[in-house]
């Protein structure tokens, strides 16, 4: 009986894995189609040359980095 249940469980796991892979493939196709559709509607992108204005750089990448020192907040409030 245990072997039969194990075989059934293995079949269920294999079926679930196939279903997950099919869902992932479908999501990928949808994303690719959406991107292709947006590219068709927006037209071709112009190539950048040396005379163009530089691309604005995003702010400092460490700007929103928070370094906490000391115990976590709940312990600090209880003390």
N, CA, C and O atoms as a Tripos MOL2 file, in Angstrom:
@<TRIPOS>MOLECULE
protein
  316   315    79     0     0
PROTEIN
NO_CHARGES

@<TRIPOS>ATOM
      1 N           0.8280   -1.1970    0.0000 N.3       1 UNK1
      2 CA          0.0000    0.0000    0.0000 C.3       1 UNK1
      3 C           0.8740    1.2640    0.0000 C.2       1 UNK1
      4 O           0.5730    2.2250   -0.7080 O.2       1 UNK1
      5 N           1.9400    1.2630    0.7820 N.am      2 UNK2
      6 CA          2.8230    2.4180    0.8500 C.3       2 UNK2
      7 C           3.4920    2.6830   -0.4940 C.2       2 UNK2
      8 O           3.6380    3.8350   -0.9030 O.2       2 UNK2
      9 N           3.8990    1.6190   -1.1770 N.am      3 UNK3
     10 CA          4.5220    1.7850   -2.4970 C.3       3 UNK3
     11 C           3.5240    2.3720   -3.4820 C.2       3 UNK3
     12 O           3.8840    3.1990   -4.3200 O.2       3 UNK3
     13 N           2.2800    1.9500   -3.3820 N.am      4 UNK4
     14 CA          1.2440    2.4640   -4.2780 C.3       4 UNK4
     15 C           1.0080    3.9540   -4.0090 C.2       4 UNK4
     16 O           0.8580    4.7400   -4.9440 O.2       4 UNK4
     17 N           0.9770    4.3360   -2.7320 N.am      5 UNK5
     18 CA          0.8040    5.7460   -2.3880 C.3       5 UNK5
     19 C           2.0120    6.5630   -2.8270 C.2       5 UNK5
     20 O           1.8600    7.6990   -3.2790 O.2       5 UNK5
     21 N           3.2130    5.9960   -2.6990 N.am      6 UNK6
     22 CA          4.4130    6.7080   -3.1270 C.3       6 UNK6
     23 C           4.4100    6.9240   -4.6310 C.2       6 UNK6
     24 O           4.7820    7.9940   -5.1130 O.2       6 UNK6
     25 N           3.9890    5.9010   -5.3730 N.am      7 UNK7
     26 CA          3.9260    6.0360   -6.8320 C.3       7 UNK7
     27 C           2.8990    7.0950   -7.2180 C.2       7 UNK7
     28 O           3.1300    7.8850   -8.1330 O.2       7 UNK7
     29 N           1.7690    7.1080   -6.5230 N.am      8 UNK8
     30 CA          0.7420    8.1060   -6.8060 C.3       8 UNK8
     31 C           1.2670    9.5050   -6.4960 C.2       8 UNK8
     32 O           1.0350   10.4430   -7.2590 O.2       8 UNK8
     33 N           1.9710    9.6440   -5.3810 N.am      9 UNK9
     34 CA          2.5390   10.9390   -5.0220 C.3       9 UNK9
     35 C           3.5690   11.4040   -6.0340 C.2       9 UNK9
     36 O           3.6210   12.5890   -6.3630 O.2       9 UNK9
     37 N           4.3880   10.4890   -6.5310 N.am     10 UNK10
     38 CA          5.3870   10.8450   -7.5350 C.3      10 UNK10
     39 C           4.7170   11.2950   -8.8240 C.2      10 UNK10
     40 O           5.1750   12.2370   -9.4710 O.2      10 UNK10
     41 N           3.6390   10.6250   -9.1950 N.am     11 UNK11
     42 CA          2.9060   11.0230  -10.4030 C.3      11 UNK11
     43 C           2.2940   12.4070  -10.2230 C.2      11 UNK11
     44 O           2.3080   13.2210  -11.1460 O.2      11 UNK11
     45 N           1.7630   12.6690   -9.0500 N.am     12 UNK12
     46 CA          1.1760   13.9840   -8.7810 C.3      12 UNK12
     47 C           2.2430   15.0780   -8.8200 C.2      12 UNK12
     48 O           2.0050   16.1640   -9.3470 O.2      12 UNK12
     49 N           3.4180   14.7870   -8.2600 N.am     13 UNK13
     50 CA          4.5010   15.7710   -8.2950 C.3      13 UNK13
     51 C           4.9590   16.0380   -9.7230 C.2      13 UNK13
     52 O           5.2330   17.1810  -10.0900 O.2      13 UNK13
     53 N           5.0410   14.9810  -10.5270 N.am     14 UNK14
     54 CA          5.4560   15.1560  -11.9210 C.3      14 UNK14
     55 C           4.4230   15.9760  -12.6880 C.2      14 UNK14
     56 O           4.7780   16.8430  -13.4870 O.2      14 UNK14
     57 N           3.1470   15.6980  -12.4430 N.am     15 UNK15
     58 CA          2.0900   16.4530  -13.1230 C.3      15 UNK15
     59 C           2.1200   17.9220  -12.6900 C.2      15 UNK15
     60 O           1.9310   18.8170  -13.5130 O.2      15 UNK15
     61 N           2.3540   18.1640  -11.4190 N.am     16 UNK16
     62 CA          2.4210   19.5430  -10.9260 C.3      16 UNK16
     63 C           3.6230   20.2720  -11.5210 C.2      16 UNK16
     64 O           3.5370   21.4590  -11.8380 O.2      16 UNK16
     65 N           4.7390   19.5690  -11.6720 N.am     17 UNK17
     66 CA          5.9270   20.1910  -12.2680 C.3      17 UNK17
     67 C           5.6720   20.5480  -13.7260 C.2      17 UNK17
     68 O           6.0740   21.6190  -14.1820 O.2      17 UNK17
     69 N           5.0050   19.6610  -14.4590 N.am     18 UNK18
     70 CA          4.6660   19.9610  -15.8570 C.3      18 UNK18
     71 C           3.7380   21.1620  -15.9350 C.2      18 UNK18
     72 O           3.9060   22.0290  -16.7930 O.2      18 UNK18
     73 N           2.7720   21.2130  -15.0510 N.am     19 UNK19
     74 CA          1.8250   22.3280  -15.0510 C.3      19 UNK19
     75 C           2.5340   23.6440  -14.7300 C.2      19 UNK19
     76 O           2.2540   24.6670  -15.3540 O.2      19 UNK19
     77 N           3.4540   23.6230  -13.7550 N.am     20 UNK20
     78 CA          4.2060   24.8350  -13.4250 C.3      20 UNK20
     79 C           5.0460   25.2990  -14.6020 C.2      20 UNK20
     80 O           5.1190   26.4950  -14.8830 O.2      20 UNK20
     81 N           5.6850   24.3530  -15.2940 N.am     21 UNK21
     82 CA          6.5220   24.7510  -16.4280 C.3      21 UNK21
     83 C           5.6730   25.3040  -17.5650 C.2      21 UNK21
     84 O           6.0880   26.2450  -18.2410 O.2      21 UNK21
     85 N           4.4930   24.7350  -17.7860 N.am     22 UNK22
     86 CA          3.6080   25.2620  -18.8270 C.3      22 UNK22
     87 C           3.1160   26.6620  -18.4700 C.2      22 UNK22
     88 O           3.0350   27.5360  -19.3330 O.2      22 UNK22
     89 N           2.7890   26.8700  -17.2060 N.am     23 UNK23
     90 CA          2.3460   28.2010  -16.7780 C.3      23 UNK23
     91 C           3.4680   29.2250  -16.9240 C.2      23 UNK23
     92 O           3.2260   30.3590  -17.3370 O.2      23 UNK23
     93 N           4.6910   28.8280  -16.5870 N.am     24 UNK24
     94 CA          5.8260   29.7380  -16.7280 C.3      24 UNK24
     95 C           6.0740   30.0640  -18.1950 C.2      24 UNK24
     96 O           6.3690   31.2090  -18.5370 O.2      24 UNK24
     97 N           5.9540   29.0560  -19.0670 N.am     25 UNK25
     98 CA          6.1480   29.2940  -20.5000 C.3      25 UNK25
     99 C           5.0680   30.2330  -21.0320 C.2      25 UNK25
    100 O           5.3570   31.1180  -21.8370 O.2      25 UNK25
    101 N           3.8350   30.0450  -20.5910 N.am     26 UNK26
    102 CA          2.7470   30.9150  -21.0280 C.3      26 UNK26
    103 C           2.9710   32.3490  -20.5450 C.2      26 UNK26
    104 O           2.7240   33.2990  -21.2880 O.2      26 UNK26
    105 N           3.4330   32.5070  -19.3200 N.am     27 UNK27
    106 CA          3.7200   33.8520  -18.8070 C.3      27 UNK27
    107 C           4.8340   34.5080  -19.6140 C.2      27 UNK27
    108 O           4.7780   35.7070  -19.8840 O.2      27 UNK27
    109 N           5.8450   33.7320  -20.0010 N.am     28 UNK28
    110 CA          6.9310   34.2700  -20.8120 C.3      28 UNK28
    111 C           6.4290   34.7030  -22.1800 C.2      28 UNK28
    112 O           6.8020   35.7700  -22.6690 O.2      28 UNK28
    113 N           5.5850   33.8870  -22.8020 N.am     29 UNK29
    114 CA          5.0310   34.2380  -24.1150 C.3      29 UNK29
    115 C           4.1920   35.5020  -24.0110 C.2      29 UNK29
    116 O           4.2710   36.3740  -24.8770 O.2      29 UNK29
    117 N           3.3920   35.6050  -22.9640 N.am     30 UNK30
    118 CA          2.5700   36.8110  -22.7780 C.3      30 UNK30
    119 C           3.4460   38.0470  -22.6230 C.2      30 UNK30
    120 O           3.1620   39.0890  -23.2130 O.2      30 UNK30
    121 N           4.5120   37.9360  -21.8290 N.am     31 UNK31
    122 CA          5.4040   39.0800  -21.6320 C.3      31 UNK31
    123 C           6.0930   39.4650  -22.9280 C.2      31 UNK31
    124 O           6.2210   40.6500  -23.2350 O.2      31 UNK31
    125 N           6.5370   38.4780  -23.6910 N.am     32 UNK32
    126 CA          7.1960   38.7740  -24.9590 C.3      32 UNK32
    127 C           6.2300   39.4170  -25.9450 C.2      32 UNK32
    128 O           6.5970   40.3520  -26.6560 O.2      32 UNK32
    129 N           5.0020   38.9210  -25.9890 N.am     33 UNK33
    130 CA          4.0070   39.5020  -26.9000 C.3      33 UNK33
    131 C           3.6700   40.9280  -26.4940 C.2      33 UNK33
    132 O           3.5070   41.7930  -27.3540 O.2      33 UNK33
    133 N           3.5630   41.1800  -25.2110 N.am     34 UNK34
    134 CA          3.2770   42.5330  -24.7400 C.3      34 UNK34
    135 C           4.4090   43.4750  -25.1150 C.2      34 UNK34
    136 O           4.1630   44.5900  -25.5770 O.2      34 UNK34
    137 N           5.6470   43.0360  -24.9200 N.am     35 UNK35
    138 CA          6.7890   43.8630  -25.2900 C.3      35 UNK35
    139 C           6.8480   44.1160  -26.7800 C.2      35 UNK35
    140 O           7.1560   45.2300  -27.2040 O.2      35 UNK35
    141 N           6.5580   43.1020  -27.5870 N.am     36 UNK36
    142 CA          6.5740   43.2670  -29.0390 C.3      36 UNK36
    143 C           5.4750   44.2320  -29.4730 C.2      36 UNK36
    144 O           5.6830   45.0540  -30.3650 O.2      36 UNK36
    145 N           4.3150   44.1330  -28.8490 N.am     37 UNK37
    146 CA          3.2010   45.0130  -29.1900 C.3      37 UNK37
    147 C           3.5350   46.4580  -28.8380 C.2      37 UNK37
    148 O           3.2410   47.3710  -29.6090 O.2      37 UNK37
    149 N           4.1510   46.6680  -27.6690 N.am     38 UNK38
    150 CA          4.5330   48.0310  -27.2760 C.3      38 UNK38
    151 C           5.5900   48.5920  -28.2090 C.2      38 UNK38
    152 O           5.5750   49.7840  -28.5170 O.2      38 UNK38
    153 N           6.5000   47.7540  -28.6580 N.am     39 UNK39
    154 CA          7.5440   48.2260  -29.5590 C.3      39 UNK39
    155 C           6.9460   48.6010  -30.9100 C.2      39 UNK39
    156 O           7.3980   49.5610  -31.5350 O.2      39 UNK39
    157 N           5.9460   47.8670  -31.3670 N.am     40 UNK40
    158 CA          5.3150   48.1910  -32.6420 C.3      40 UNK40
    159 C           4.5590   49.5090  -32.5670 C.2      40 UNK40
    160 O           4.5670   50.2850  -33.5230 O.2      40 UNK40
    161 N           3.9070   49.7680  -31.4400 N.am     41 UNK41
    162 CA          3.1180   50.9920  -31.3260 C.3      41 UNK41
    163 C           3.9930   52.2120  -31.0680 C.2      41 UNK41
    164 O           3.6200   53.3210  -31.4510 O.2      41 UNK41
    165 N           5.1500   52.0340  -30.4260 N.am     42 UNK42
    166 CA          5.9800   53.1960  -30.1100 C.3      42 UNK42
    167 C           6.9090   53.5760  -31.2510 C.2      42 UNK42
    168 O           7.4770   54.6680  -31.2370 O.2      42 UNK42
    169 N           7.0780   52.7190  -32.2230 N.am     43 UNK43
    170 CA          7.9470   53.0260  -33.3550 C.3      43 UNK43
    171 C           9.3920   52.6970  -33.0500 C.2      43 UNK43
    172 O           9.7220   52.2640  -31.9460 O.2      43 UNK43
    173 N          10.2460   52.9020  -34.0260 N.am     44 UNK44
    174 CA         11.6550   52.5610  -33.8130 C.3      44 UNK44
    175 C          12.3390   53.5500  -32.8790 C.2      44 UNK44
    176 O          11.9790   54.7260  -32.8160 O.2      44 UNK44
    177 N          13.3190   53.0530  -32.1670 N.am     45 UNK45
    178 CA         14.0850   53.9110  -31.2680 C.3      45 UNK45
    179 C          15.2580   54.4980  -32.0350 C.2      45 UNK45
    180 O          15.9100   53.8030  -32.8150 O.2      45 UNK45
    181 N          15.5220   55.7640  -31.8120 N.am     46 UNK46
    182 CA         16.6520   56.4180  -32.4770 C.3      46 UNK46
    183 C          17.9360   56.0530  -31.7440 C.2      46 UNK46
    184 O          17.9610   55.9580  -30.5170 O.2      46 UNK46
    185 N          18.9900   55.8510  -32.5050 N.am     47 UNK47
    186 CA         20.2730   55.5410  -31.8980 C.3      47 UNK47
    187 C          20.8830   56.8070  -31.3160 C.2      47 UNK47
    188 O          20.7210   57.8950  -31.8680 O.2      47 UNK47
    189 N          21.5810   56.6590  -30.2060 N.am     48 UNK48
    190 CA         22.2290   57.8040  -29.5630 C.3      48 UNK48
    191 C          23.5680   58.0580  -30.2340 C.2      48 UNK48
    192 O          24.2720   57.1250  -30.6220 O.2      48 UNK48
    193 N          23.9050   59.3230  -30.3620 N.am     49 UNK49
    194 CA         25.2010   59.7020  -30.9200 C.3      49 UNK49
    195 C          25.9900   60.4690  -29.8690 C.2      49 UNK49
    196 O          25.4780   60.7530  -28.7860 O.2      49 UNK49
    197 N          27.2240   60.8000  -30.1870 N.am     50 UNK50
    198 CA         28.0740   61.5180  -29.2370 C.3      50 UNK50
    199 C          27.5710   62.9380  -29.0000 C.2      50 UNK50
    200 O          27.8820   63.5370  -27.9700 O.2      50 UNK50
    201 N          26.7950   63.4880  -29.9450 N.am     51 UNK51
    202 CA         26.3060   64.8600  -29.8050 C.3      51 UNK51
    203 C          25.0730   64.9700  -28.9170 C.2      51 UNK51
    204 O          24.6980   66.0720  -28.5160 O.2      51 UNK51
    205 N          24.4400   63.8460  -28.6060 N.am     52 UNK52
    206 CA         23.2340   63.8690  -27.7820 C.3      52 UNK52
    207 C          23.5730   64.2550  -26.3460 C.2      52 UNK52
    208 O          24.7050   64.0960  -25.8880 O.2      52 UNK52
    209 N          22.5690   64.7600  -25.6580 N.am     53 UNK53
    210 CA         22.7430   65.0610  -24.2420 C.3      53 UNK53
    211 C          22.9830   63.7580  -23.4900 C.2      53 UNK53
    212 O          22.4400   62.7210  -23.8690 O.2      53 UNK53
    213 N          23.7810   63.7940  -22.4370 N.am     54 UNK54
    214 CA         24.0270   62.5560  -21.6880 C.3      54 UNK54
    215 C          22.7590   62.0840  -20.9880 C.2      54 UNK54
    216 O          21.8900   62.8790  -20.6290 O.2      54 UNK54
    217 N          22.6790   60.7960  -20.8070 N.am     55 UNK55
    218 CA         21.5370   60.2070  -20.1120 C.3      55 UNK55
    219 C          21.6350   60.6030  -18.6500 C.2      55 UNK55
    220 O          22.6940   60.4530  -18.0390 O.2      55 UNK55
    221 N          20.5460   61.1050  -18.0790 N.am     56 UNK56
    222 CA         20.6180   61.4930  -16.6680 C.3      56 UNK56
    223 C          20.8680   60.2610  -15.8030 C.2      56 UNK56
    224 O          20.2310   59.2230  -15.9810 O.2      56 UNK56
    225 N          21.7870   60.3890  -14.8810 N.am     57 UNK57
    226 CA         22.0920   59.2620  -14.0070 C.3      57 UNK57
    227 C          21.1420   59.2820  -12.8300 C.2      57 UNK57
    228 O          20.7930   60.3490  -12.3250 O.2      57 UNK57
    229 N          20.7250   58.1200  -12.3970 N.am     58 UNK58
    230 CA         19.8850   58.0980  -11.1960 C.3      58 UNK58
    231 C          20.7080   58.5850  -10.0110 C.2      58 UNK58
    232 O          21.9380   58.6000  -10.0690 O.2      58 UNK58
    233 N          20.0410   58.9770   -8.9530 N.am     59 UNK59
    234 CA         20.7270   59.5230   -7.7880 C.3      59 UNK59
    235 C          21.7290   58.5490   -7.1990 C.2      59 UNK59
    236 O          21.9780   57.4740   -7.7450 O.2      59 UNK59
    237 N          22.2780   58.9370   -6.1110 N.am     60 UNK60
    238 CA         23.2570   58.1140   -5.4210 C.3      60 UNK60
    239 C          22.6220   56.7670   -5.0910 C.2      60 UNK60
    240 O          21.5620   56.7350   -4.4650 O.2      60 UNK60
    241 N          23.2390   55.6510   -5.4930 N.am     61 UNK61
    242 CA         22.6100   54.3540   -5.2290 C.3      61 UNK61
    243 C          22.5160   54.0390   -3.7460 C.2      61 UNK61
    244 O          21.7000   53.2070   -3.3490 O.2      61 UNK61
    245 N          23.3210   54.6780   -2.9230 N.am     62 UNK62
    246 CA         23.2710   54.4220   -1.4850 C.3      62 UNK62
    247 C          22.4300   55.4560   -0.7450 C.2      62 UNK62
    248 O          22.4570   55.5150    0.4840 O.2      62 UNK62
    249 N          21.6900   56.2630   -1.4810 N.am     63 UNK63
    250 CA         20.9360   57.3560   -0.8770 C.3      63 UNK63
    251 C          19.9230   56.8490    0.1460 C.2      63 UNK63
    252 O          19.7720   57.4470    1.2110 O.2      63 UNK63
    253 N          19.2360   55.7670   -0.1590 N.am     64 UNK64
    254 CA         18.1710   55.2860    0.7170 C.3      64 UNK64
    255 C          18.6340   54.1400    1.6110 C.2      64 UNK64
    256 O          17.8110   53.4620    2.2260 O.2      64 UNK64
    257 N          19.9270   53.9230    1.6840 N.am     65 UNK65
    258 CA         20.4540   52.8740    2.5360 C.3      65 UNK65
    259 C          20.3890   53.3310    3.9870 C.2      65 UNK65
    260 O          20.8310   54.4300    4.3220 O.2      65 UNK65
    261 N          19.8440   52.4950    4.8310 N.am     66 UNK66
    262 CA         19.7140   52.8300    6.2450 C.3      66 UNK66
    263 C          20.6100   51.8850    7.0360 C.2      66 UNK66
    264 O          20.5120   50.6650    6.8980 O.2      66 UNK66
    265 N          21.4690   52.4420    7.8520 N.am     67 UNK67
    266 CA         22.3210   51.6250    8.7080 C.3      67 UNK67
    267 C          21.8590   51.8510   10.1380 C.2      67 UNK67
    268 O          21.9950   52.9450   10.6860 O.2      67 UNK67
    269 N          21.3130   50.8000   10.7310 N.am     68 UNK68
    270 CA         20.8420   50.9000   12.1100 C.3      68 UNK68
    271 C          21.9000   50.3540   13.0430 C.2      68 UNK68
    272 O          22.5500   49.3500   12.7520 O.2      68 UNK68
    273 N          22.0610   51.0150   14.1450 N.am     69 UNK69
    274 CA         22.9680   50.5260   15.1720 C.3      69 UNK69
    275 C          22.1570   50.3520   16.4440 C.2      69 UNK69
    276 O          21.2900   51.1660   16.7600 O.2      69 UNK69
    277 N          22.4430   49.2970   17.1570 N.am     70 UNK70
    278 CA         21.7390   49.0550   18.4010 C.3      70 UNK70
    279 C          20.7060   47.9580   18.2540 C.2      70 UNK70
    280 O          20.6120   47.3230   17.2030 O.2      70 UNK70
    281 N          19.9350   47.7340   19.2980 N.am     71 UNK71
    282 CA         18.9590   46.6400   19.2750 C.3      71 UNK71
    283 C          17.7980   46.9690   18.3420 C.2      71 UNK71
    284 O          17.5870   48.1320   17.9970 O.2      71 UNK71
    285 N          17.0430   45.9450   17.9330 N.am     72 UNK72
    286 CA         15.8630   46.1910   17.1050 C.3      72 UNK72
    287 C          14.8680   47.0930   17.8310 C.2      72 UNK72
    288 O          14.8770   47.1820   19.0590 O.2      72 UNK72
    289 N          14.0250   47.7500   17.0710 N.am     73 UNK73
    290 CA         13.1080   48.7590   17.6080 C.3      73 UNK73
    291 C          12.2200   48.2500   18.7470 C.2      73 UNK73
    292 O          12.0870   48.9590   19.7440 O.2      73 UNK73
    293 N          11.5970   47.0540   18.6600 N.am     74 UNK74
    294 CA         10.7250   46.6390   19.7780 C.3      74 UNK74
    295 C          11.4770   46.5550   21.1040 C.2      74 UNK74
    296 O          10.9340   46.9030   22.1530 O.2      74 UNK74
    297 N          12.7300   46.0910   21.0560 N.am     75 UNK75
    298 CA         13.5000   45.9960   22.2920 C.3      75 UNK75
    299 C          13.9010   47.3800   22.7910 C.2      75 UNK75
    300 O          13.9580   47.6060   23.9990 O.2      75 UNK75
    301 N          14.1730   48.2870   21.8970 N.am     76 UNK76
    302 CA         14.5560   49.6450   22.2930 C.3      76 UNK76
    303 C          13.3740   50.3690   22.9240 C.2      76 UNK76
    304 O          13.5510   51.1310   23.8740 O.2      76 UNK76
    305 N          12.1680   50.1380   22.4050 N.am     77 UNK77
    306 CA         10.9910   50.8030   22.9560 C.3      77 UNK77
    307 C          10.6120   50.2310   24.3140 C.2      77 UNK77
    308 O          10.1190   50.9600   25.1740 O.2      77 UNK77
    309 N          10.8360   48.9250   24.5190 N.am     78 UNK78
    310 CA         10.4660   48.2940   25.7830 C.3      78 UNK78
    311 C          11.4190   48.6920   26.9090 C.2      78 UNK78
    312 O          11.0450   48.6320   28.0800 O.2      78 UNK78
    313 N          12.6100   49.0860   26.5790 N.am     79 UNK79
    314 CA         13.6110   49.4000   27.6200 C.3      79 UNK79
    315 C          13.3930   50.7520   28.2470 C.2      79 UNK79
    316 O          14.1500   51.1520   29.1310 O.2      79 UNK79
@<TRIPOS>BOND
     1     1     2 1
     2     2     3 1
     3     3     4 2
     4     3     5 am
     5     5     6 1
     6     6     7 1
     7     7     8 2
     8     7     9 am
     9     9    10 1
    10    10    11 1
    11    11    12 2
    12    11    13 am
    13    13    14 1
    14    14    15 1
    15    15    16 2
    16    15    17 am
    17    17    18 1
    18    18    19 1
    19    19    20 2
    20    19    21 am
    21    21    22 1
    22    22    23 1
    23    23    24 2
    24    23    25 am
    25    25    26 1
    26    26    27 1
    27    27    28 2
    28    27    29 am
    29    29    30 1
    30    30    31 1
    31    31    32 2
    32    31    33 am
    33    33    34 1
    34    34    35 1
    35    35    36 2
    36    35    37 am
    37    37    38 1
    38    38    39 1
    39    39    40 2
    40    39    41 am
    41    41    42 1
    42    42    43 1
    43    43    44 2
    44    43    45 am
    45    45    46 1
    46    46    47 1
    47    47    48 2
    48    47    49 am
    49    49    50 1
    50    50    51 1
    51    51    52 2
    52    51    53 am
    53    53    54 1
    54    54    55 1
    55    55    56 2
    56    55    57 am
    57    57    58 1
    58    58    59 1
    59    59    60 2
    60    59    61 am
    61    61    62 1
    62    62    63 1
    63    63    64 2
    64    63    65 am
    65    65    66 1
    66    66    67 1
    67    67    68 2
    68    67    69 am
    69    69    70 1
    70    70    71 1
    71    71    72 2
    72    71    73 am
    73    73    74 1
    74    74    75 1
    75    75    76 2
    76    75    77 am
    77    77    78 1
    78    78    79 1
    79    79    80 2
    80    79    81 am
    81    81    82 1
    82    82    83 1
    83    83    84 2
    84    83    85 am
    85    85    86 1
    86    86    87 1
    87    87    88 2
    88    87    89 am
    89    89    90 1
    90    90    91 1
    91    91    92 2
    92    91    93 am
    93    93    94 1
    94    94    95 1
    95    95    96 2
    96    95    97 am
    97    97    98 1
    98    98    99 1
    99    99   100 2
   100    99   101 am
   101   101   102 1
   102   102   103 1
   103   103   104 2
   104   103   105 am
   105   105   106 1
   106   106   107 1
   107   107   108 2
   108   107   109 am
   109   109   110 1
   110   110   111 1
   111   111   112 2
   112   111   113 am
   113   113   114 1
   114   114   115 1
   115   115   116 2
   116   115   117 am
   117   117   118 1
   118   118   119 1
   119   119   120 2
   120   119   121 am
   121   121   122 1
   122   122   123 1
   123   123   124 2
   124   123   125 am
   125   125   126 1
   126   126   127 1
   127   127   128 2
   128   127   129 am
   129   129   130 1
   130   130   131 1
   131   131   132 2
   132   131   133 am
   133   133   134 1
   134   134   135 1
   135   135   136 2
   136   135   137 am
   137   137   138 1
   138   138   139 1
   139   139   140 2
   140   139   141 am
   141   141   142 1
   142   142   143 1
   143   143   144 2
   144   143   145 am
   145   145   146 1
   146   146   147 1
   147   147   148 2
   148   147   149 am
   149   149   150 1
   150   150   151 1
   151   151   152 2
   152   151   153 am
   153   153   154 1
   154   154   155 1
   155   155   156 2
   156   155   157 am
   157   157   158 1
   158   158   159 1
   159   159   160 2
   160   159   161 am
   161   161   162 1
   162   162   163 1
   163   163   164 2
   164   163   165 am
   165   165   166 1
   166   166   167 1
   167   167   168 2
   168   167   169 am
   169   169   170 1
   170   170   171 1
   171   171   172 2
   172   171   173 am
   173   173   174 1
   174   174   175 1
   175   175   176 2
   176   175   177 am
   177   177   178 1
   178   178   179 1
   179   179   180 2
   180   179   181 am
   181   181   182 1
   182   182   183 1
   183   183   184 2
   184   183   185 am
   185   185   186 1
   186   186   187 1
   187   187   188 2
   188   187   189 am
   189   189   190 1
   190   190   191 1
   191   191   192 2
   192   191   193 am
   193   193   194 1
   194   194   195 1
   195   195   196 2
   196   195   197 am
   197   197   198 1
   198   198   199 1
   199   199   200 2
   200   199   201 am
   201   201   202 1
   202   202   203 1
   203   203   204 2
   204   203   205 am
   205   205   206 1
   206   206   207 1
   207   207   208 2
   208   207   209 am
   209   209   210 1
   210   210   211 1
   211   211   212 2
   212   211   213 am
   213   213   214 1
   214   214   215 1
   215   215   216 2
   216   215   217 am
   217   217   218 1
   218   218   219 1
   219   219   220 2
   220   219   221 am
   221   221   222 1
   222   222   223 1
   223   223   224 2
   224   223   225 am
   225   225   226 1
   226   226   227 1
   227   227   228 2
   228   227   229 am
   229   229   230 1
   230   230   231 1
   231   231   232 2
   232   231   233 am
   233   233   234 1
   234   234   235 1
   235   235   236 2
   236   235   237 am
   237   237   238 1
   238   238   239 1
   239   239   240 2
   240   239   241 am
   241   241   242 1
   242   242   243 1
   243   243   244 2
   244   243   245 am
   245   245   246 1
   246   246   247 1
   247   247   248 2
   248   247   249 am
   249   249   250 1
   250   250   251 1
   251   251   252 2
   252   251   253 am
   253   253   254 1
   254   254   255 1
   255   255   256 2
   256   255   257 am
   257   257   258 1
   258   258   259 1
   259   259   260 2
   260   259   261 am
   261   261   262 1
   262   262   263 1
   263   263   264 2
   264   263   265 am
   265   265   266 1
   266   266   267 1
   267   267   268 2
   268   267   269 am
   269   269   270 1
   270   270   271 1
   271   271   272 2
   272   271   273 am
   273   273   274 1
   274   274   275 1
   275   275   276 2
   276   275   277 am
   277   277   278 1
   278   278   279 1
   279   279   280 2
   280   279   281 am
   281   281   282 1
   282   282   283 1
   283   283   284 2
   284   283   285 am
   285   285   286 1
   286   286   287 1
   287   287   288 2
   288   287   289 am
   289   289   290 1
   290   290   291 1
   291   291   292 2
   292   291   293 am
   293   293   294 1
   294   294   295 1
   295   295   296 2
   296   295   297 am
   297   297   298 1
   298   298   299 1
   299   299   300 2
   300   299   301 am
   301   301   302 1
   302   302   303 1
   303   303   304 2
   304   303   305 am
   305   305   306 1
   306   306   307 1
   307   307   308 2
   308   307   309 am
   309   309   310 1
   310   310   311 1
   311   311   312 2
   312   311   313 am
   313   313   314 1
   314   314   315 1
   315   315   316 2
@<TRIPOS>SUBSTRUCTURE
     1 UNK1         2 RESIDUE 1 A UNK
     2 UNK2         6 RESIDUE 1 A UNK
     3 UNK3        10 RESIDUE 1 A UNK
     4 UNK4        14 RESIDUE 1 A UNK
     5 UNK5        18 RESIDUE 1 A UNK
     6 UNK6        22 RESIDUE 1 A UNK
     7 UNK7        26 RESIDUE 1 A UNK
     8 UNK8        30 RESIDUE 1 A UNK
     9 UNK9        34 RESIDUE 1 A UNK
    10 UNK10       38 RESIDUE 1 A UNK
    11 UNK11       42 RESIDUE 1 A UNK
    12 UNK12       46 RESIDUE 1 A UNK
    13 UNK13       50 RESIDUE 1 A UNK
    14 UNK14       54 RESIDUE 1 A UNK
    15 UNK15       58 RESIDUE 1 A UNK
    16 UNK16       62 RESIDUE 1 A UNK
    17 UNK17       66 RESIDUE 1 A UNK
    18 UNK18       70 RESIDUE 1 A UNK
    19 UNK19       74 RESIDUE 1 A UNK
    20 UNK20       78 RESIDUE 1 A UNK
    21 UNK21       82 RESIDUE 1 A UNK
    22 UNK22       86 RESIDUE 1 A UNK
    23 UNK23       90 RESIDUE 1 A UNK
    24 UNK24       94 RESIDUE 1 A UNK
    25 UNK25       98 RESIDUE 1 A UNK
    26 UNK26      102 RESIDUE 1 A UNK
    27 UNK27      106 RESIDUE 1 A UNK
    28 UNK28      110 RESIDUE 1 A UNK
    29 UNK29      114 RESIDUE 1 A UNK
    30 UNK30      118 RESIDUE 1 A UNK
    31 UNK31      122 RESIDUE 1 A UNK
    32 UNK32      126 RESIDUE 1 A UNK
    33 UNK33      130 RESIDUE 1 A UNK
    34 UNK34      134 RESIDUE 1 A UNK
    35 UNK35      138 RESIDUE 1 A UNK
    36 UNK36      142 RESIDUE 1 A UNK
    37 UNK37      146 RESIDUE 1 A UNK
    38 UNK38      150 RESIDUE 1 A UNK
    39 UNK39      154 RESIDUE 1 A UNK
    40 UNK40      158 RESIDUE 1 A UNK
    41 UNK41      162 RESIDUE 1 A UNK
    42 UNK42      166 RESIDUE 1 A UNK
    43 UNK43      170 RESIDUE 1 A UNK
    44 UNK44      174 RESIDUE 1 A UNK
    45 UNK45      178 RESIDUE 1 A UNK
    46 UNK46      182 RESIDUE 1 A UNK
    47 UNK47      186 RESIDUE 1 A UNK
    48 UNK48      190 RESIDUE 1 A UNK
    49 UNK49      194 RESIDUE 1 A UNK
    50 UNK50      198 RESIDUE 1 A UNK
    51 UNK51      202 RESIDUE 1 A UNK
    52 UNK52      206 RESIDUE 1 A UNK
    53 UNK53      210 RESIDUE 1 A UNK
    54 UNK54      214 RESIDUE 1 A UNK
    55 UNK55      218 RESIDUE 1 A UNK
    56 UNK56      222 RESIDUE 1 A UNK
    57 UNK57      226 RESIDUE 1 A UNK
    58 UNK58      230 RESIDUE 1 A UNK
    59 UNK59      234 RESIDUE 1 A UNK
    60 UNK60      238 RESIDUE 1 A UNK
    61 UNK61      242 RESIDUE 1 A UNK
    62 UNK62      246 RESIDUE 1 A UNK
    63 UNK63      250 RESIDUE 1 A UNK
    64 UNK64      254 RESIDUE 1 A UNK
    65 UNK65      258 RESIDUE 1 A UNK
    66 UNK66      262 RESIDUE 1 A UNK
    67 UNK67      266 RESIDUE 1 A UNK
    68 UNK68      270 RESIDUE 1 A UNK
    69 UNK69      274 RESIDUE 1 A UNK
    70 UNK70      278 RESIDUE 1 A UNK
    71 UNK71      282 RESIDUE 1 A UNK
    72 UNK72      286 RESIDUE 1 A UNK
    73 UNK73      290 RESIDUE 1 A UNK
    74 UNK74      294 RESIDUE 1 A UNK
    75 UNK75      298 RESIDUE 1 A UNK
    76 UNK76      302 RESIDUE 1 A UNK
    77 UNK77      306 RESIDUE 1 A UNK
    78 UNK78      310 RESIDUE 1 A UNK
    79 UNK79      314 RESIDUE 1 A UNK
